[in-house]
């Protein structure tokens, strides 16, 4: 049995895993669960991932792994997507944690609200703050990419995959990247990498 | 020159690094920066960490590393705080990302608001939602710890250090752990580990 990926096609977190597995040539079966329909909060799914989130990977031997960036690290270990040097590897992790803490809650979350949930009072109250934080994250990326082709070690790694996933759809969260030329040039470099697939591509389709 | 740790003593993210370095016997110099006084947003500090956050480590050779959980991984690699087995290592990362995405923004953030910033209108509007998410994270931990002494592989790792840091001060965020007996027993186990130090202890003090 191949690797099974529980995923929701529009999810950038899921897309990271699809990008990495495709690039690495790891065959996988996509099992779609619609997060907007509560399909990751069923007793059946919570038995697989008690945190109730996609992406979730079930390995060939049945062992499970959650958290998109942990999944990236697992499959990238020993490949050209993750440096062997301890400090460079730590820098990749630094950017992966930056992505989950300083980027995803502002860019991915606003995209989900604006594309799916809409703005109720609680969400509307948070919008200006989340917007500022999102632009701050893009500013940190712009500053780094102004002097670097990729995030770590001058070459394409899972740090680029993780940050590409939601940055390349930031316009769907109504972010304007016109003031971020280094980010835009980097998005083009990532999209030109071998094995690149779009976010809405099903494997083997 | 020893490792330099830029940190804010009440920070749980900083405390993770202090716990790990102390346990591992890595000497370090603590350089305190008060985040409530803007001391991590000065031009001088932003030159060290463009994301403007503590903890930040400067290694003996001057190279810098940010993001508490990336710092934990860097120093724990090859020690008993991080399993060598690839799957167990990935599980440690899974819990580290869980901590930063599903736990820290609800427990640490509410602690910072309630202890330092106070509740303005925007923060008050988010409080019930953040409270629910915080208890959900504690529920995931309780479910796991009901059948496991530690988070990964039956022994103390950086996953325990990362999750201990803010869980042990959850009462300062007005969380009630009385319904989480497995979490409370695990907090006691972690505090009984050799080399344990309290959150407000300065190194060598």
Contacts between the chains, C-beta under 8 A, distances in Angstrom:
chain1	res1	chain2	res2	distance
A	50	B	140	5.1
A	50	B	143	5.3
A	50	B	144	7.1
A	51	B	98	6.4
A	51	B	102	6.2
A	51	B	140	5.2
A	59	B	87	7.7
A	63	B	87	6.1
A	65	B	87	7.6
A	65	B	90	5.6
A	65	B	91	7.1
A	65	B	94	6.1
A	66	B	94	5.4
A	66	B	98	7.6
A	67	B	93	7.0
A	67	B	94	4.5
A	67	B	97	3.9
A	67	B	98	6.1
A	67	B	101	7.6
A	68	B	97	7.8
A	69	B	93	7.2
A	69	B	97	5.3
A	70	B	90	5.4
A	70	B	91	7.7
A	70	B	93	3.8
A	70	B	94	4.1
A	70	B	96	7.6
A	70	B	97	5.4
A	71	B	90	7.5
A	73	B	89	8.0
A	73	B	90	6.2
A	73	B	93	5.4
A	74	B	86	6.6
A	74	B	87	7.3
A	74	B	89	8.0
A	74	B	90	3.9
A	74	B	93	7.7
A	77	B	86	6.0
A	77	B	89	8.0
A	86	B	74	6.6
A	86	B	77	6.0
A	87	B	59	7.7
A	87	B	63	6.1
A	87	B	65	7.6
A	87	B	74	7.3
A	89	B	73	8.0
A	89	B	74	8.0
A	89	B	77	8.0
A	90	B	65	5.6
A	90	B	70	5.4
A	90	B	71	7.5
A	90	B	73	6.2
A	90	B	74	3.9
A	91	B	65	7.1
A	91	B	70	7.7
A	93	B	67	7.0
A	93	B	69	7.2
A	93	B	70	3.8
A	93	B	73	5.4
A	93	B	74	7.7
A	94	B	65	6.1
A	94	B	66	5.4
A	94	B	67	4.5
A	94	B	70	4.1
A	96	B	70	7.6
A	96	B	97	7.8
A	97	B	67	3.9
A	97	B	68	7.8
A	97	B	69	5.3
A	97	B	70	5.4
A	97	B	96	7.7
A	97	B	97	7.6
A	97	B	100	5.8
A	98	B	51	6.4
A	98	B	66	7.7
A	98	B	67	6.2
A	100	B	97	5.8
A	100	B	100	5.4
A	100	B	101	4.9
A	101	B	67	7.5
A	101	B	100	4.9
A	101	B	101	7.2
A	101	B	104	7.3
A	101	B	105	7.9
A	102	B	51	6.1
A	104	B	101	7.3
A	105	B	101	7.8
A	105	B	105	6.7
A	121	B	125	7.0
A	122	B	125	5.2
A	122	B	126	6.6
A	122	B	129	6.0
A	125	B	121	7.0
A	125	B	122	5.2
A	125	B	125	4.1
A	125	B	126	7.2
A	126	B	122	6.6
A	126	B	125	7.3
A	126	B	126	6.1
A	129	B	122	6.1
A	140	B	50	5.2
A	140	B	51	5.2
A	143	B	50	5.3
A	144	B	50	7.1
